[in-house]
C-alpha cells in the first residue's frame, strides 16, 4: 500500500481526482482523506436542482403499448391471494412482461428527456472526461498499482482515445441543438470505455470507496458467466434494436432505435448455475441480464468523490439519483442491464435505499418497482410507463 493512509491513498497532491474538503458525517461507511483538488478538475454541479414536475416540468403520459408477441412457456406462480397465476418466462428465465416494460420505459425516457435533463447528463460526462484526462500522466502507475498486465493495460489505454471521441460527440450534439435520441446514439460507442478507464483510476486513488461498492454480495457472487463467442447469435448480439427483451418478445416500439448496429451484453452473458445471487434474482422476479453493473458502480464512485450521499442536501441527492436513473435507462436501452442491476449497486451508500429491496422475497421486485414508479413520477422521469406489474 501507499504509506500509512487508511485506505492506501497516494500522498496528498498526487491524486488528480476531485476530493472532498468538508468534514464527513460520522455515520458514513467510509472516510476519504482530504486532499487539495487539482486545478482544472471539476465535478458535477450537484447543487443544481434537478428539473422535475414540481419545477414546472409536466409529466407526459404516453399511449399504452401494443400487445406483446409472446412465444414463451407460461410457468405457475403463486399470487398474493394464494391463487396460481402464470408468468411467461423468456429463454433467459426472465419474466417477459418485466423485460418488455423496462425496455419500453427506457426507450420512452430517452426519447423524451427535456433539454435541461440532457444538459445535466452531458455536464456530468464532461466532468468525467476531465477526471480521466487528469490521470493520463499517471497511467502506468495506476495500472501497475491495481495489478493489471500489459495486455489489459494496452486495452484500457484506448479509453483515452474514447474519451476524446465522447467529448467530440457531446460538443457536436450541443452545437447542432440535437435531442435526447441523438444523444443516446452519439454516446454508444465511447461511454463505457471512458467510464471503465475512470473506474480503474478511482480504484487506485480511492480504494476504500471502491471496496465499499465492489465488495457487495451482488458483485462477489455476480451470478453470471460468459457465452462462448461461437454460441452467440449474431443477429441478437448486434443490431439496431433497444431494450433487454429477447428477440421473440421484442416489441415494435423498441425496434430500430439506434442509427447503427450496437452490441448488447444481454447476448453475451447468462445466469451462473449455483449462484445465490442469480437465484435471488430468479425467486424475486427481477430480470437478470448481466448481473450487477460495474459501470453503475463507477458512476456512483465518481459522484461520491466530493462527498458522500449521506451528507448531501436533498437537492444534491435528487440530482445524483436522477443522473443514476438516466444512466440506468441508457444501459437498459442498450441491452446491457436491467433497471435494478444498475440501481441496486448504490443502495449500501444510500442511493434509492428507501425503496424495498428488489431481491427480498417473491414480491421483492414487484414491491420495489411500485415504489420506484412513484419516485420517477416525482422526478419527471417516469416517461408515462409503469414499471410495476
MOHU-V725335 format. One record per pair of residues at least 24 apart in sequence whose C-alpha atoms are under 7 Angstrom apart, sorted by the first residue. I is the first residue (numbers start at 0). GAP is how many residues later the second one is. D is the distance in Angstrom with one decimal. If there is no record, write none. Layout:
BEGIN
i-><I I>
gap-><GAP GAP>
d-><D D>
END
This chain:
BEGIN
i-><6 6 7 8 8 9 14 15 15 16 17 17 17 17 18 18 19 19 19 23 24 27 29 29 40 40 41 42 43 43 43 45 45 45 46 46 48 48 49 49 50 50 51 51 51 52 52 52 56 58 59 59 60 60 61 67 67 68 69 69 70 93 93 94 94 95 98 98 98 99 100 101 101 102 102 102 102 102 102 103 104 104 105 105 105 105 106 106 107 108 108 109 109 110 110 111 112 117 120 121 125 128 131 134 141 141 144 145 155 158 158 158 159 161 161 161 162 162 164 165 165 184 184 194 194 195 198 208 209 212 217 217 218 220 220 221 221 221 222 222 222 222 222 222 223 223 223 223 223 223 224 224 224 224 225 225 225 226 226 226 231 231 235 236 236 236 237 237 237 238 241 241 241 242 242 242 242 243 243 243 263 263 263 264 264 264 265 265 265 279 280 282 282 283 283 283 283 283 283 283 283 284 285 285 286 287 288 288 288 289 289 290 291 291 291 292 292 292 295 295 296 299 308 308 309 320>
gap-><200 201 199 196 197 195 190 118 119 114 24 25 287 288 286 287 285 286 287 287 286 282 178 179 89 90 85 84 79 80 83 270 273 274 268 269 266 270 268 269 65 66 326 327 328 325 326 327 323 321 323 324 322 323 322 181 183 180 178 179 177 193 194 190 192 149 145 146 188 145 286 237 285 139 140 141 142 229 230 150 278 280 223 224 226 227 147 226 275 272 274 70 71 69 70 68 67 62 202 48 41 34 66 66 59 62 59 58 41 34 35 38 34 28 31 32 27 31 25 24 25 73 74 100 103 99 99 92 91 84 59 74 73 54 56 55 69 70 48 49 52 54 55 68 45 46 47 48 66 67 44 45 46 47 42 43 44 41 42 43 35 36 31 26 27 30 24 25 26 24 91 92 93 89 90 91 92 88 91 94 70 71 72 25 70 71 24 69 70 79 78 78 79 74 75 76 77 78 79 80 81 80 72 79 51 50 47 48 49 46 47 50 49 50 53 44 48 49 46 49 48 46 40 41 40 30>
d-><6.0 5.0 6.7 5.5 6.0 6.5 6.3 5.8 6.3 5.9 6.7 6.7 6.2 6.2 5.2 4.7 6.3 4.1 5.3 6.7 6.2 6.7 6.9 6.7 6.1 6.2 5.9 5.4 6.7 5.1 6.2 4.8 6.0 6.8 6.5 5.3 5.5 6.5 6.7 5.2 6.8 6.9 6.7 4.8 4.6 6.4 6.6 5.4 7.0 5.7 6.4 5.9 6.7 4.1 5.1 6.9 6.6 5.4 6.9 5.5 6.5 5.2 6.6 6.6 6.7 7.0 5.8 5.0 6.7 5.6 5.8 6.9 6.3 7.0 4.3 5.9 6.8 6.5 6.2 6.4 6.4 5.5 4.8 6.8 6.3 5.3 6.5 6.1 5.7 6.7 5.0 5.8 5.9 5.9 5.3 6.7 5.8 6.5 6.4 6.9 6.8 5.9 5.5 7.0 6.1 5.9 6.4 6.2 6.1 5.1 5.0 5.7 6.9 5.0 6.4 6.0 6.7 5.2 6.6 5.5 6.5 6.0 6.9 6.7 6.8 6.8 5.1 6.9 7.0 6.5 6.1 6.0 6.3 6.6 6.1 6.4 5.7 6.5 5.7 5.0 5.1 5.5 4.8 6.3 6.3 5.5 4.6 4.7 6.2 6.1 5.5 5.5 6.3 5.5 5.7 4.4 6.4 5.1 5.4 6.7 6.5 6.6 6.4 5.5 5.3 5.0 5.4 4.4 6.4 6.8 5.0 5.7 6.4 5.5 4.5 6.0 4.8 6.2 4.7 6.9 6.3 4.9 5.6 6.7 6.1 4.5 6.3 5.7 5.6 5.7 5.9 6.8 5.7 6.9 5.4 6.6 5.5 4.4 5.9 5.3 5.6 5.9 6.9 5.4 6.0 6.6 6.8 5.4 6.1 6.7 5.9 5.9 4.6 6.3 6.6 6.9 5.7 5.2 5.5 6.9 6.2 6.7 6.8 6.4 6.5 6.6>
END
